[in-house]
Amino acid sequence: MPSTSLSLFLKSLLLFLILSALSACATVKKPLTGIVAGREVETLQSSISVSVKSGEHTTSGRGYLIYKSPDRFHLALLSPFGLTVFEVFIDGEDITCLVPSKQMAYRGRFSQLPDNSPLQSMAIMKWVQVRPAPGTVPPGTKETTDPSGDHYYFDENGLVDRKVSPDGDKVAYQDYSNLDGVAFPESIVIGSRFGTVVKIIFDEPQINQPVEEAALKPVTEGYNVRPLTEFKGF
Amino acid sequence: MTRLFIALLALLITAFSAHAADPAVEALETLRRGFAGTSDFTAEITQEKHLALMKKKMVSKGTVRFKKPDTFFMELYPPHPSRLMLKDNVMTMRLPEQSVTEKVVLPPEEGLKKWFSFLGKPITSLPEGADVKAERRGRFWNLQIFPKKQGAVKQLALTFDLEGKISRIVIDERNKDQTILSFKNVRRNVGLKDADFRVE
């Protein structure tokens, strides 16, 4: 359960954690059959379990995630009793955070954030989404570095096992299974350059099913809407 | 979260001065008496989270336990396993599948001991912080609570019997999500031990 002491920075990490899940073109440690070449995750809806470890502090919780390609998603974190305690909507460069218990909403664009804002770390989302195009990696490749300096490690099936940025951000994909022809990880672990480790476990994910527009659009009626720069946590 | 549990207690406690004939007061007092006469309890719980924006619902089953003066425990089984213990104002939460345990210290005013210490006083009025409606049908009360303060919760609905045993709590959120907590096999004063409240 997310605590009120969860730092803004850690929360932001949850966001790109989610995106890493979406880039699940990645890898399988055991042979998978029925994977359809070229098929990717266009939409995702899943219950999730999340843990965030930063230094001595660990925070965990569960919630759900809704994603629609290329860059829209809705993440909600729940309390142990099931109440929604925090929601984030991202639509390209736009981000909206909702804190239902306080009826507060924070809206803005990534570009409006000061350089020292912890929310800047969400810029990694773009990095997480970048991956080798299907078929561009020769069979048998174990490692490769793309022009940007990102280093990919592949498993025996030629899928991305993990990815490391020149700055030290890492993403690992674990326990793949076949979901409607797409190799999809049961869990993902992200280690940021700042030392934070985030793990997400998907529960019965549904991919490429219709996602209603309303599911990706924040409803701020009745909320006190403030600039994103004022967001201090929930 | 724990605030929900505490809010329920607060409703019982802050109600101090109205018409005994008001069914809402009678219902609250029934609930209060039920807590006051209980040294501990255990129950099976089913938690259903209905997401307004998703077709599926998240269902968890588990158990809850309480022991006076200040200990509450809830364990949910897979697929969303978790164990939570609230010892006065210290909450410990474990997600076994994440191998993570965390401890959160709540503000002292949110501690269980403080609230339960008030349960000796009969409820004679409705709380000021919420509109409360109640209806009795046979052996059961249906109590509806509408918080006046803007917050995540739009409405709480509780179903309990004449002994104050809660069988169902429905929480409607303003974002149109709904959580239903159903309780079965509620047993009181069974002599729970500290060993029954282990998170690890």
Chai-1 contact restraints between the chains, C-beta under 6 A:
chainA,res_idxA,chainB,res_idxB,connection_type,confidence,min_distance_angstrom,max_distance_angstrom,comment,restraint_id
A,M1,B,M93,contact,1.0,0.0,6.0,A-B,restraint_1
A,S3,B,V104,contact,1.0,0.0,6.0,A-B,restraint_2
A,Q45,B,M54,contact,1.0,0.0,6.0,A-B,restraint_3
A,S47,B,M58,contact,1.0,0.0,6.0,A-B,restraint_4
A,S51,B,Q98,contact,1.0,0.0,6.0,A-B,restraint_5
A,S51,B,V100,contact,1.0,0.0,6.0,A-B,restraint_6
A,T58,B,V100,contact,1.0,0.0,6.0,A-B,restraint_7
A,T58,B,E102,contact,1.0,0.0,6.0,A-B,restraint_8
A,T59,B,E102,contact,1.0,0.0,6.0,A-B,restraint_9
A,S60,B,L95,contact,1.0,0.0,6.0,A-B,restraint_10
A,S60,B,Q98,contact,1.0,0.0,6.0,A-B,restraint_11
A,S60,B,V100,contact,1.0,0.0,6.0,A-B,restraint_12
A,R62,B,H80,contact,1.0,0.0,6.0,A-B,restraint_13
A,S79,B,M1,contact,1.0,0.0,6.0,A-B,restraint_14
A,P80,B,M1,contact,1.0,0.0,6.0,A-B,restraint_15
A,P80,B,L84,contact,1.0,0.0,6.0,A-B,restraint_16
A,F81,B,M1,contact,1.0,0.0,6.0,A-B,restraint_17
A,F81,B,L4,contact,1.0,0.0,6.0,A-B,restraint_18
A,G82,B,Q47,contact,1.0,0.0,6.0,A-B,restraint_19
A,G82,B,K49,contact,1.0,0.0,6.0,A-B,restraint_20
A,G82,B,T179,contact,1.0,0.0,6.0,A-B,restraint_21
A,L83,B,A152,contact,1.0,0.0,6.0,A-B,restraint_22
A,T84,B,D177,contact,1.0,0.0,6.0,A-B,restraint_23
A,P100,B,A152,contact,1.0,0.0,6.0,A-B,restraint_24
A,S101,B,G151,contact,1.0,0.0,6.0,A-B,restraint_25
A,S101,B,A152,contact,1.0,0.0,6.0,A-B,restraint_26
A,Q103,B,Q150,contact,1.0,0.0,6.0,A-B,restraint_27
A,I201,B,E97,contact,1.0,0.0,6.0,A-B,restraint_28
A,D203,B,P79,contact,1.0,0.0,6.0,A-B,restraint_29
A,A215,B,L53,contact,1.0,0.0,6.0,A-B,restraint_30
